Amino acid sequence: MGKRGSYHHGDLRAALVEAALALIAERGIDALSVAEAARRTGVSPGAPYRHFPTRLALLKAAATRAAELLAAELREAPRPAGDPVEALAATAAVYVRFVVRHHAGFDLIFAEQLRPLADPALGAAGRAVMDVLLPLGLEITGDAAAALDLLEKHIAAAHGYAALHLSGFMRRRAPGVEDIAAGAAETSRTLAKAAQH
């Protein structure tokens, strides 16, 4: 990816989004720059502006892509027949693995900087994530408000486990990503059982 012209005609936009996701993974959301994404993609500093006129536009595209990838992985989470508690717990483990692998999760998808944009593509991608989780929450609680409350706690717990692992805080006690994923799943399971109707 480091040489000019290393992308194929027609996929510069996708290459820039992938470069943006890599930058965010390495340095965090605030360190994202269009110029650095261009450098990593091997194009001139002006080339990205045809696709992304601002840093915020590139950030929005990266968040949309992250949400699409997360939704796809959540849809593939194990779904034990007739057991929404275990299905929800499985999504916590999937989320942890996703965040550890991509270093991006709900912090990117629902970044404060993106809220004023009300972008349809990002909104649809975020809803695709919730379309996986909300039916499980409703099946567990039997009530929309209770389901949203459960999902808020579920997301906070899963994201917390992933963030603490990435920061190094959990590595002594639970060194591997599977240990962290199991912890997130167990916490989700406990929350879901407490919320069952």
N, C-alpha and C positions, 0 to 999 in steps of 0.2 A: 503494500500500500504506500510505500514511501516515495515512489517515483511519479513524476508528472505523467499523466496519461495512463495511469495504472488502472483506472476504472473503465468499464466498457460503456460505449455510447448509450445514453438513455438511462443509466442507473446512477448518475451523479447524486441525485437527491437521496436515494437509498444509502449510498456510500457515505454521504455526509451525516445522515442520521446515525448510522452505525459508528462513525467516528465520534459523534457527539455522545453516544451512549458509552463508548470506551473512555472518553475524557471524564464524563460524570463518574464513572466507576473508579477511575484513578484519583480524581482530584475533588470531586463533589460538584454539586449543581452550580455554585457560585463561580467556579473556575471555568465554566464553559465559555468558549469564544468561537465565533465564526472563523476567524483567522486560523486558529489552531486546528479546527476541524478541516479546513482547506489544506493546511500543511500536511496533516495526516493522510488525507485523501490523495495528495499528490497533484493538487490543482493550484492555479494562481489564487492569490488572496481575494480577487474580485469575482471569481467564478461562482462561489456559493450564493452570492446575492441575487442571482437569477431565480434561485429556488427559495432562499431564505433572506429576505431583505433586512432582517434584524436578528439579533441574538435571541430575542424572545420567540421569534418564529421558529428558529432551530430548536430551542428548548421545548416548544409546544410539540413539534414533530417527534422529538426524542421521547417525550412523555407519552404521546399517542402510541408510538411503537412499543414502548415498555408495557403499556396497558394491554395492547393486543397480544403480546407474548405471554404476559401473565394470565390473561383470560384463557388463552389456549392451553396453558399448563394446568390451570385450575379445572378446566373441563375434563382433563385427563386424569384427575385425582381419583383414587379408588372410591367406589360407591357401594359399600356393602348393602345388599338388598334390604329394604325396610329399616335401615338404621341411620337416620339422618345425623345423629350425634357422632357416629364414627366417620360419616362422610364429611362433616364439618371439620372434625379433628384432622382428617387427611388433608384438607385444604390448608390448614395451618402449617403442616409439614411441607407441603408443596411451596407455600409462600416463602418459608425460611430458605429452602434450597434455591429458589429463584433469586431472592435478594442476595444470598451469599455468592451465587454464580455471577449475577449481573451488577451487584452493588447498587441496585436501584429498585425501588418498590413504591409504596404509597407516598413516600416522601417526594418522589419525582412526579408520579402520576397526578397527585393532588397538590403540587407545589403552590405555595402562597402567591408566587409571581404570576402564575397562570390563571388564577381565579378570575381576575377582571376580564379575561379574554372571552369567556363563554363560547369557546370554539366547538362547533358541531362534531368534528371528527374526534377530538379529545373527549368530549362528552359521551359520544357513542362508545368509545373504547373503555371509558370508566364504567359506563353502564353495563358493558359486556362482563366486566369483572363482577359487578354486583348481581348480574343475572345468574351467575353461578351460585353466589352465596345466599342471596335473599330467599329463594325457595327452601333452602335447608333451614334457615332461621325461622321461616314461617311454619315449616313442618314441625320443628322442635317446640316452638312457643305457642303456635296457634293464634298469634296476634301480631299485627303489623308493628305496633309501637314496641312491643317486647322483642320482636325479631330484630328491629333496628338497634335496640339497646344491646342485645346479645352480639350482633355483628360488630358494633363499635368496640366492644370488649375483646372479641375474637381477633379483630384486626390489630388492636393495640397490643395484645399479647404476642401475636405472631411477629409483628414488626419489632416489638421490643426485644424478643429473643434474637432475631436476626441482627438488629443494630448492636446489641450487646456483644454478640459473637464477633461481628466485624470490628468492633472497637478493641477487642482483645479481653474484655472483662470476663467472659465466660470460658475462656480457653483452658484455664487450669482445671476447672471442675468438669467441664464437658468439652474436650478438645476437638471433637469432630463435628462436622455439619450434621451428621445423622443423630448425634446426641442432642444437638440443639433443636433439630426438627422434631425429635421425639418429645422433648420438653414442651415445645410449643403445642404439639398435638395433645399432650396430656392436660395442659392448661385449658385449651379449647374444649376438651372433653368435659372437664370439671365445670367450666362455665356453662356449657350446653346442658349438662345434667341438672344444674341448679335452675336453669331457665325453663326446663321442660314443663309442659302443661299437663 
